[in-house]
Amino acid sequence: MNKVWKNLIGNVKREKFMAISNVAVMTITFVLLGLFIIIVAVSQTSLRYLEQQAQITLFFKDDVPEAKIFEIKTEIEKDTRVMSVNYISKDEAFRIFSEINKDEPILLESISPSLLPASLEIKSKNLGDLPNLSEEYSTIDGLEELRFFKDVVERFRFWSNLVYVIGFVLVAAFMMISYSVVIATLRATIHSKGIELEIMKLVGATDSYVKKPLMYQGMLFGGVSGLIAGLVVLLLGILATSFGVFEQGLTFGFSGGFFVSPLIFSIVLFFVLFVSGIGLGYLGSITAIKKYLNY
């Protein structure tokens, strides 16, 4: 093993310019892959934040006592599909109304808290549950009006699903492109040694003897490239945390509302890029060397 690594280091030193260029190309590829994954995560997280703003509003009749509304609120909160329930009293509704219409003093003079209804604002964990919840809550006793913009929610749901699908397809496609770039880069290095490898096979070198140094070289280049790219991603995560960007966290469409902080996300992505670099380096070198194992 030590002899293999000594030969590997010797080869890298003799071909340092090619080694540097290979690592540079692979590093750029992994950095772009990491940035692309971050962009998809940010876009889907932003979409998730917008999804959570969609809500059902229940307006109650004036004769419904506050205690009754709190009972209804407690029952709704027991529903596992519900994320939050916010009670808006008459006074709170008047304060909100006054803030919105602060430039209309004449309108404010004609409105008092007693004229505005108390309400419950309900947000669901999943955008798709809102239509069913609105139907169930429409039969609540004492309800004066249920406000739910079904057409807007359905349209938004369509576009959000489309963004999720496109995001995952693009990430998968870019990962395949990254794999192709890594293989092409390593293949160029191995092909430059083609005659040397063919001679080694002709004089009786075993497949293992020919393959090991190149396999380790591919893993070394991939590991170094993945490590550098991972450090770039980790730095971005530290900066995002320092500036309070996405404090609620980042998420993907498949995670079901599970959020992780940008720092944790970048640490996970760091290891993904590092391990991917080693793995793609291994696969790329094995794929590229196969041609010379048949001699």
N, C-alpha and C positions, 0 to 999 in steps of 0.2 A: 504493500500500500504506500509506504513512504517513498519507494522508488518511483511509483507511478506519479505521485504528487511532485516529486523533484523534476521528473521529465516534463510534467505539465507546466510547472513554473518556468523551466528552461525554454520550452516552446513559446510561452507567452512573452518572455523577455526577448527572444529572437525575432518574434513577429509582433512587437509591441504596438506598431502603428495600426496594423490590422486588428489587433485585440482591442485597442482603444476605439477604433471606428465601429467595431461590432458592438461593444458595450454601449457606445453612444447611441447607435441606432436602436438597440433593444431598450435602452433606458427611455428614450423619447417615446417609443411605442407603449411602454408600461405607464409612463406619466400620462399620456393621452388616454389610455384605458382607464386609469384611476380618475382622471378629471371627468371623463365621460360618465362613469358610474356616479360620481358626485353630482353632476348636472342632472342626471335622471332622478337621483334621490331628492335633490332640492326641488325639482319640478313637481314630483309626486307628493312631496311634503307640503308644498305650497297649495297644491290641489286639495290635499287632505284638510288643511286649515280652512280652506273655503267651504269644503263639504260640511265641516262642523258648525259653520255659521247658519246653515239652513235649519229652520225650526218651525214648529207648530205653535201658534199662539191661541190660547183659550181665553175668551172674554166672558166674564160672568155678569149675570143680571144684578141690579142694585140691591135686590132683596136677599141675595145669598150672603149669609154671615161669613166673616173672615175665618172663623173656626172651621166651617164647612170646606172652604177652599183649601185650608191647610191639610185637612183630612184627605182631600182629593190629591193634593201634592204628595203626601206620604205614600199613598197607594201607587201613584205613577212612578215614584222613585224606586219601588220594589221591582219594576219591570226591568229585566236584564238588558233589554234593547235600548233603554233610555240612558243617555250619558249625563244629562243634568236637567233640573227643573228649577226655574227661577220665578219667584213670586213678585209681581209688580202691584203694589197697593195703589189706591186712588191718589194718594198724595205723591207717590213716586211717579205715577203716570203724569200727573200735573207738572211735576218738576221737569220731566223729560220733554213734555209738550212745550213748556215755557222756554226751555233751552233751544229747542228746534225753531220756535217762532219768536225769538227774542227781538227780532226787528219788526214785529207786527204788534205794537202795543194795543191797537184797537181790538184786534182779535183776542188778545190775552184778557182784556177787560170783560169780555163776554163769556169767558170760560172760567169755571171754578172746579176744584177737585171733585165735588159731588157729581159733576156731569160726566166724568170719565170713569170707565169701568175698571175694576180690578182684573188682573189677568195672570196667567201662567205661561211662561215661555219654555218650551220643551225642545231639547236637542237630542237627537238619537246618535248612537255609536256608529250606525251604518246608515248611509244616505238612502239605501233601498228600503229601509223599514218605515220611512216617513209616511208613504201612502197608506199602509196598513194601520199605523198608529192613528192617523187622522180619522180613518173610518171608525175605529174603536172609540175614540174620544168624542166623536160627534154626538153620541147618545148620553153624555154625562148630564145629570140633572142640574138645572140652574144655568146651563150654558146659553149665552146670548148669541155668540158668534165664534166660529172656528176659522182662523185665517191660516191658510196653507196654499202656497203658490205651486200647485201640482205641476203645471206645464213647465215652469221655470226649473223645478227640481228634476223633472224627467229629462229635460234638455241638458241640464248640467251633468246629470248622471251618465248620459250617453257620451258626452265629451270627456268626462273623467275616465270612463272605461277605455275610451279610445286612446287617451294619453298613456294609461297604464300599459296597454298592449303594445303600442308603438315604442314605448320606453324599453320594455323587455326585449322586443325584437331587435332594436338598435344595439342594445348592450350585447346580446348574443352574437349579432353580426360583427360588432367591433372586436369581440373576443376571438372570433374566427380569423379576422384580419390580423390581429396581433399574433396569433399562432402562426399564420402564414408568413408574416414578416420575420419572426424568430427563426423559423425553419429555413427561410431563404437566406438569412444572414449567416446561420451556422453552416448551411450547405456551401455557401461561397467559400468559407474558410476551409472546409474539409476538401472541397474540390481542388483548392490550390495545392493540396498535398496528394492529389490523386495518383500521380506516378509513384511517389514514395510508398503509398499504401499498397499499390498493385505489386510493387517489387517485394514488399514485406510478405504479402500473401504467397508470391511465387517461390520464395525461399523457405516457406514452411511455417510462417507465423500463424498462430492460432487466431480464431475470431476474437476470443477474449483479449488477447494481447493487442490486437489492432484497435479493438473497440473501446477498451477502458480509458486510455488517455483522452480520446475525443469525447467520450461520454462525460468524463469529469470536466473537460474544458467547457462543454456546453452547459453543464450545471453551474460551473463557476461564473461564466458570462451571464447566464440567466439570473443566478442568485445575486450577483453584484448589481445588475440592472434593476431587478425587483426591489432590492434594498434601497437603492437611491430613489426610485420612484415612490416607494413606501414612505421614505423620510420627507419627500416633498408633500405627500398627502397628509402626513402626520403634522407637519408645520402648518398646513392650511387648517387642520382641525384645532390646533392650539390657538391660532389667530382668531378663528370663528368663536371659540369659547371665551377668549379674552375680550372680544368686542360684543359679546352677548348676542351673536347671530344665531337664530333658531334655538332659543333657550328651551322651548318645549321639546326639541329634539328633531331627529330626522327619521323618516320611515319610507317603506316601499309599499306598493299597492297590495302585495300579498300578505303583509304583516298584520293586517286586521287592527290597525290603530295602535300598534306597539311602537313607541318612539324611543330612540336612544340619543344621548347627547352627541354633538358634533365631535367631541374628543374621543368618546368610545367608538363612534362610527369610524373615525380616521384610524384608530388603533387596530380595529378589526380589518379595515381595508389594507392597512400596512402589512399585516400578516398574510392576507390573501394575495397581495401583489408579490411579496417575497417568496411564498410557497409556489405561486404560479410561475414565477421566474425560474425557480429550480426545476419545477416539473416540465415546463415548456422547453427549457434548456436540455433536459434529459431526452424528451420525446423528439425534439428537433435534431439532436445529434444522432440518435438511434435511427431516425428516418433517413437522414442524409448519408450515413455510413453504410446502409444496407447494400448499395450498389457495389461496394468494394469487398463485401464479404463473400461474393460469389466466385471470386477468382481462385 
